Amino acid sequence: GVTGAAALTGAAYADLVATSARSAKVREIKVVLSAATETSIGLIRSATTGTASTTAAGQLRDPADTLASTTLAGTAWSAAPTIGTIYLDKHVLAASIGAEYTWVFDDQKGLVVPISASIVLWNFGAGTGAAPLVTWTWEE
């Protein structure tokens, strides 16, 4: 997992970018608050992917796999992602350390992130949110 940014209102906490190699099928996104701050988190597709300055590569569950992950989780950007207007989902987490929400996409397709696109966890609220601990689970 990654620790997202403590996003200002109208900014990204974290994103998941499918690079130019393969799309990603997201199976689960788990968000846990690291501070006692009420936090608004929306799940939305990006209009433009950002230029991430801090990323984490996916970790294989089976170390015998020979195909390395090409999808990246971003938590800081030199050029931030922009978003569309229609959220996939929104939640407000209570001001409690450890408050969490998990999105589960258990159908066959999952939540697809197309090649060279991203999905973003976005602060849609009126104040700065806590830096969430984010665990992304996906297939490529």
HELIX and SHEET records of a PDB file:
SHEET    1   A 4 VAL A   2  THR A   3  0                                        
SHEET    2   A 4 PRO A 132  GLU A 139 -1                                        
SHEET    3   A 4 ALA A  24  LEU A  33 -1                                        
SHEET    4   A 4 GLU A 100  VAL A 104 -1                                        
SHEET    1   B 4 VAL A   2  THR A   3  0                                        
SHEET    2   B 4 PRO A 132  GLU A 139 -1                                        
SHEET    3   B 4 ALA A  24  LEU A  33 -1                                        
SHEET    4   B 4 LEU A 111  VAL A 113 -1                                        
SHEET    1   C 6 THR A  51  ALA A  57  0                                        
SHEET    2   C 6 LEU A  72  ALA A  79 -1                                        
SHEET    3   C 6 ALA A  11  ALA A  18 -1                                        
SHEET    4   C 6 ALA A 117  ASN A 123 -1                                        
SHEET    5   C 6 THR A  39  THR A  48 -1                                        
SHEET    6   C 6 THR A  82  ILE A  83 -1                                        
SHEET    1   D 6 THR A  51  ALA A  57  0                                        
SHEET    2   D 6 LEU A  72  ALA A  79 -1                                        
SHEET    3   D 6 ALA A  11  ALA A  18 -1                                        
SHEET    4   D 6 ALA A 117  ASN A 123 -1                                        
SHEET    5   D 6 THR A  39  THR A  48 -1                                        
SHEET    6   D 6 ASP A  89  LEU A  93 -1                                        
END                                                                             
